[in-house]
Amino acid sequence: MTAPPTDAVRLARAYLSRVAEPYPAALAALVAEVGPVEAAKLVRAGEVSPSVASQTSARRAEERAHEDIERLTKIGGRLVIPEDDEWPRWPFVALGGVAAQRCGGEPLALWVRGPHDLAEATDKAVAIVGSRAASGYGEHVAGEFAYGLAQAGVTVVSGAAYGIDGAAHRGALGAGGLTVAVLACGVDFAYPAGHQGLLAKIAREGVIVSEYPPGVTPARHRFLTRNRLIAALGGGTVVVEAGRRSGAKNTAAITLALGRPLMVVPGPVTSASSVGCHELLRDGQAVSVSSVAEIVESVGRFGDDLATEPIEKESELGAPQGEAMRVYEALGRRCGVSDDVVSVESGVPLERVRALLPELELAGLALQVDEGWQKLEVR
């Protein structure tokens, strides 16, 4: 454990975080050369090179470091800087690579909300990204994968957007696991507005991260900039759905530049939401994954477990057939569903559903729980 940074260092990084739009390569080089306190002093005085001046001159009079830190402290947040033990050093090592420099380097500072240590939270993590206009299939897969990863003790990193991102965050939270939301605005700003409740829950139970100071609003270029943090904080990236021009493909390209595993979920060949995924597969840039075990195996450093065939319950009567199979497939996997819902989903008349469900239970294929009927896997 290193000695805690001084207030002067923290205030200097808070100031620099506001005066330059990420990622400011010239300013970062100055900080690396003279340290954050001296760099902040030179920026305030305008005694910097033309390249640094071009990144800071428009905002160098913005002296709001104390205000920004106090504003975030009031809502339970904090400023995390490279001098802190909480700084995710290992995930950010890849940002120093030659190929990664085109995407942007290590942040000057991170504004954080949430009760968990950021370094610990991201030591074992996977990013899940995809289309905002996700299909039901995509959201289901993202939620299931996130749920399974969280159960396995893996943190789920995503961007809190509609569609795949939101499904991934909800899946991890539903498993009682840890999720990290990386924003393209201040962590005090609920964006998108429809995810205000979700972001509030992540702030209570997970971690919200941004390199933008409090009060900064989202903008298109900021989403592209924050994608490098999503890719860096995950030990690998899973693209669940992506159109031909999806922003998720930007995160995928950054993942490859960082030398991290890139995984994609295949979709229907007729689905526009999966065109980007199929392009990544066809170009040999990504591997196909269809289970949590395959994700963990692809990422590699999480442990020695390799993906194996799922262990399923075997029925003495074999797999159900005909209407019984349709009823069986309509049952809930993690929670029970009512016989009315099973009837609608399967297209089997309600009276017939009510006759078949006890038979499936006797065969060891279904279980009656408080909420209704739940599926037991069969092979």
C-alpha positions in Angstrom: 0.0 0.0 0.0 1.4 3.4 -1.0 1.2 6.6 1.0 -2.1 8.5 0.2 -1.7 11.4 -2.2 -1.8 14.9 -0.9 -4.7 17.2 -1.3 -2.7 19.3 -3.7 -2.3 16.3 -6.0 -6.0 15.4 -5.9 -7.0 19.0 -6.5 -4.6 19.3 -9.4 -5.9 16.3 -11.1 -9.5 17.4 -10.5 -8.6 20.8 -12.2 -6.9 19.1 -15.1 -9.8 16.7 -15.5 -12.1 19.7 -16.2 -9.9 21.9 -18.3 -9.1 19.3 -21.0 -11.5 17.2 -23.0 -10.4 13.5 -22.8 -8.2 12.1 -24.1 -5.6 15.0 -24.0 -2.4 13.2 -25.1 -0.1 16.3 -24.9 -1.4 17.3 -21.4 -1.0 13.7 -20.2 2.6 13.7 -21.4 3.2 17.0 -19.5 1.7 15.4 -16.3 4.0 12.4 -16.7 7.0 14.7 -17.1 6.5 17.2 -14.3 3.7 15.8 -12.1 0.1 16.9 -11.8 0.7 19.8 -9.4 3.3 21.5 -11.5 1.3 20.7 -14.7 -1.8 22.4 -13.2 0.3 25.4 -12.3 1.7 25.7 -15.8 -1.7 25.3 -17.4 -3.2 28.0 -15.2 -0.4 30.4 -16.2 -0.6 29.5 -19.9 3.1 28.6 -19.8 2.7 25.5 -21.9 3.6 24.2 -25.3 1.2 25.0 -28.2 0.0 21.4 -28.2 -1.0 21.6 -24.5 -2.4 25.0 -25.0 -4.7 23.8 -27.7 -6.2 21.3 -25.3 -6.5 23.6 -22.3 -6.7 27.2 -23.2 -10.5 27.4 -23.6 -11.1 26.2 -20.1 -7.9 26.9 -18.1 -9.8 29.6 -16.1 -12.3 27.0 -14.9 -11.2 26.8 -11.2 -13.8 24.3 -9.9 -11.8 21.6 -8.3 -13.0 22.1 -4.8 -16.6 22.6 -6.0 -16.5 19.4 -8.1 -15.1 17.2 -5.3 -17.6 18.6 -2.8 -20.5 18.2 -5.2 -19.6 14.6 -5.7 -19.0 13.9 -2.0 -22.5 15.0 -1.2 -23.9 12.2 -3.3 -21.5 9.6 -2.0 -19.0 9.9 -4.8 -15.2 10.4 -4.9 -12.3 11.3 -7.2 -10.0 8.3 -7.8 -6.6 9.2 -9.2 -3.5 7.2 -10.3 -1.8 7.9 -7.0 -4.6 6.0 -5.1 -4.5 2.3 -4.2 -7.9 2.1 -5.7 -6.7 3.0 -9.2 -7.2 0.1 -11.6 -3.5 -0.2 -12.6 -3.6 -3.6 -14.2 -6.6 -2.9 -16.5 -5.0 0.3 -17.7 -1.6 -1.2 -18.5 -2.9 -2.0 -22.0 -3.7 1.6 -22.7 0.0 2.3 -22.8 0.5 0.0 -25.9 1.5 1.4 -29.2 -1.7 0.2 -31.0 -3.9 1.4 -28.0 -2.5 5.0 -28.2 -4.7 5.6 -31.2 -7.7 5.0 -29.0 -6.4 7.2 -26.1 -4.3 6.5 -23.0 -4.8 6.2 -19.3 -7.3 8.8 -17.8 -6.0 11.7 -15.8 -8.5 10.9 -13.1 -11.8 9.0 -12.6 -15.0 10.3 -10.9 -16.6 7.4 -9.2 -19.8 6.5 -7.3 -20.5 3.2 -5.5 -19.4 1.4 -2.4 -16.8 -0.9 -4.0 -13.1 -0.5 -4.5 -12.6 0.1 -8.2 -9.4 -1.8 -8.5 -10.9 -4.9 -6.8 -14.1 -4.6 -8.8 -12.3 -4.7 -12.1 -9.6 -7.2 -11.3 -11.9 -10.0 -12.7 -14.2 -8.4 -15.2 -15.8 -8.8 -18.6 -17.4 -6.1 -20.8 -20.8 -6.8 -22.4 -21.8 -4.4 -25.1 -24.2 -4.2 -28.0 -26.9 -2.4 -29.9 -29.2 0.1 -28.3 -32.0 -1.1 -30.6 -31.6 -4.6 -29.3 -34.0 -7.5 -30.1 -35.7 -9.5 -27.5 -33.2 -12.3 -28.2 -30.2 -10.0 -27.7 -31.5 -8.6 -24.4 -32.3 -12.1 -23.2 -28.8 -13.4 -24.0 -27.1 -10.3 -22.5 -29.1 -10.7 -19.3 -28.4 -14.4 -19.0 -24.7 -14.1 -19.7 -24.4 -11.2 -17.2 -26.4 -13.2 -14.6 -24.1 -16.3 -15.1 -20.9 -14.2 -15.0 -22.0 -12.5 -11.8 -22.8 -15.8 -10.2 -19.2 -16.9 -11.1 -17.8 -13.9 -9.3 -17.0 -11.9 -12.5 -17.8 -8.2 -12.7 -19.9 -7.1 -15.7 -18.8 -3.8 -17.3 -21.0 -1.9 -19.7 -22.1 1.6 -20.7 -25.6 2.0 -19.2 -27.2 2.6 -22.6 -30.6 1.2 -23.6 -30.7 -2.3 -25.1 -27.8 -4.7 -24.5 -26.0 -2.5 -21.9 -29.1 -2.1 -19.7 -29.9 -5.8 -19.9 -26.3 -6.7 -18.9 -26.4 -4.4 -15.9 -29.8 -5.7 -14.8 -28.6 -9.4 -15.2 -25.6 -8.8 -13.0 -27.6 -7.0 -10.3 -30.3 -9.7 -10.5 -27.7 -12.3 -9.5 -26.5 -10.2 -6.6 -23.3 -9.6 -8.4 -21.1 -6.6 -9.3 -21.5 -4.4 -12.3 -19.6 -1.3 -13.4 -21.3 1.4 -15.6 -18.9 3.7 -17.5 -20.6 6.9 -18.5 -20.0 9.5 -21.2 -21.1 12.3 -18.8 -20.7 13.2 -15.2 -21.6 10.5 -12.7 -24.2 12.8 -11.2 -26.1 12.9 -14.5 -28.7 10.2 -15.2 -28.3 9.3 -18.8 -30.3 8.0 -20.5 -33.2 9.4 -18.4 -35.1 6.1 -18.7 -32.3 4.4 -16.8 -32.4 6.8 -13.8 -33.6 4.0 -11.5 -31.1 1.5 -12.9 -28.2 4.0 -12.4 -29.4 4.7 -8.8 -29.3 1.0 -8.1 -25.8 0.7 -9.6 -24.6 3.6 -7.5 -25.9 1.7 -4.4 -24.8 -1.8 -5.3 -22.1 -1.5 -8.0 -19.8 1.2 -9.4 -20.4 4.1 -11.7 -17.3 5.6 -13.4 -16.6 8.5 -15.7 -13.5 10.6 -16.6 -15.9 13.6 -17.0 -16.4 15.9 -14.0 -19.8 16.4 -12.3 -22.3 18.3 -14.4 -20.8 17.4 -17.8 -23.5 16.4 -20.2 -23.3 13.6 -22.8 -22.2 14.2 -26.3 -21.6 11.9 -29.3 -17.8 12.2 -29.2 -17.8 11.4 -25.5 -19.4 8.0 -26.1 -16.6 7.1 -28.5 -14.0 8.3 -25.9 -15.5 6.4 -23.0 -15.6 3.1 -25.1 -11.8 2.7 -24.5 -12.5 2.6 -20.7 -15.2 -0.1 -21.1 -12.8 -2.2 -23.2 -9.9 -1.6 -20.8 -11.8 -2.3 -17.6 -13.0 -5.6 -19.0 -10.6 -8.5 -19.3 -12.4 -9.2 -22.6 -15.4 -7.9 -24.5 -18.6 -9.7 -25.5 -20.6 -8.1 -28.3 -24.1 -9.5 -28.1 -25.7 -7.6 -30.9 -24.3 -5.0 -33.3 -25.6 -3.5 -36.5 -23.2 -2.7 -39.4 -22.5 0.8 -37.9 -23.1 0.1 -34.3 -21.0 1.9 -31.6 -20.3 -1.6 -30.2 -18.1 -2.2 -33.1 -16.0 0.8 -32.0 -15.6 -0.9 -28.6 -14.7 -4.1 -30.4 -12.0 -2.4 -32.4 -10.5 -0.9 -29.2 -10.6 -4.3 -27.5 -8.5 -5.8 -30.4 -6.1 -2.8 -30.2 -5.7 -3.5 -26.5 -4.9 -7.1 -27.2 -7.9 -8.3 -25.2 -10.1 -11.3 -26.2 -13.1 -10.2 -28.4 -16.1 -12.5 -28.3 -19.4 -12.2 -30.2 -22.8 -13.9 -29.9 -24.1 -15.2 -33.3 -27.6 -14.2 -34.2 -30.2 -15.1 -36.8 -28.8 -14.5 -40.3 -31.9 -12.5 -41.1 -31.4 -10.1 -38.2 -30.0 -6.6 -38.9 -29.0 -6.4 -35.2 -26.5 -9.2 -35.7 -24.9 -8.1 -39.0 -21.9 -6.5 -37.2 -21.3 -9.6 -35.1 -21.3 -11.8 -38.2 -18.8 -9.5 -39.9 -16.5 -9.7 -36.9 -16.7 -13.5 -37.1 -16.3 -13.7 -40.9 -13.2 -11.4 -40.7 -11.6 -13.7 -38.1 -11.4 -10.9 -35.5 -13.6 -12.5 -32.8 -14.5 -15.9 -31.4 -18.1 -17.1 -31.1 -19.4 -17.7 -27.6 -22.7 -19.3 -26.6 -22.3 -19.8 -22.8 -20.8 -18.2 -19.7 -18.2 -21.1 -19.6 -17.0 -20.2 -23.1 -16.6 -16.5 -22.1 -14.6 -17.4 -19.0 -12.4 -19.8 -21.0 -11.8 -17.2 -23.7 -10.7 -14.5 -21.3 -8.3 -17.0 -19.8 -6.7 -15.5 -16.7 -9.8 -16.0 -14.5 -8.8 -19.6 -13.6 -8.2 -23.1 -14.8 -11.7 -24.1 -15.7 -12.3 -24.9 -19.3 -15.7 -24.9 -21.0 -17.4 -28.2 -20.7 -20.7 -29.6 -21.8 -23.4 -28.4 -19.4 -24.5 -30.9 -16.8 -28.2 -31.5 -17.2 -30.8 -33.6 -15.5 -31.6 -36.8 -17.3 -35.2 -38.0 -17.4 -35.9 -41.8 -17.3 -38.6 -41.1 -19.8 -36.3 -39.1 -22.2 -37.1 -35.8 -23.8 -40.8 -34.8 -24.0 -42.5 -34.8 -27.4 -45.3 -33.0 -29.2 -47.5 -30.7 -27.1 -45.5 -31.8 -24.0 -42.3 -30.4 -25.6 -44.0 -27.1 -26.4 -45.3 -26.8 -22.8 -41.8 -27.8 -21.4 -40.1 -25.2 -23.6 -42.5 -22.5 -22.3 -41.6 -23.0 -18.6 -39.5 -20.5 -16.8 -35.8 -21.2 -16.4 -34.9 -19.3 -13.2 -38.4 -18.6 -11.8 -41.9 -20.0 -12.1 -44.5 -19.0 -14.6 -48.3 -19.5 -14.4 -50.2 -22.1 -16.4 -51.9 -19.2 -18.3 -48.6 -17.9 -19.4 -47.4 -21.3 -20.4 -50.6 -21.8 -22.5 -50.0 -18.5 -24.3 -46.3 -19.1 -24.9 -46.8 -22.7 -26.1 -50.0 -22.3 -28.0 -51.4 -25.3 -26.2 -55.0 -25.0 -24.8 -55.1 -24.2 -21.1 -56.9 -27.4 -20.1 -54.3 -29.5 -21.9 -51.5 -27.5 -20.2 -52.9 -28.2 -16.8 -53.0 -31.9 -17.6 -49.5 -32.0 -19.0 -47.8 -30.1 -16.2 -48.2 -32.7 -13.5 -47.0 -35.4 -16.0 -43.9 -33.3 -16.6 -43.4 -33.0 -12.8 -43.6 -36.7 -12.4 -41.1 -37.2 -15.1 -38.6 -34.9 -13.3 -38.9 -32.2 -16.0 -40.8 -29.5 -14.2 -41.1 -28.2 -10.7 -44.0 -26.4 -9.1 -42.9 -23.3 -7.1 -44.6 -20.4 -5.5 -44.7 -18.3 -8.7 -45.9 -21.2 -10.9 -44.0 -23.8 -12.9 -40.2 -24.0 -13.5 -38.2 -25.9 -16.0 -35.8 -28.7 -15.0 -33.2 -29.3 -17.7 -33.3 -32.6 -19.6 -31.0 -34.3 -22.0 
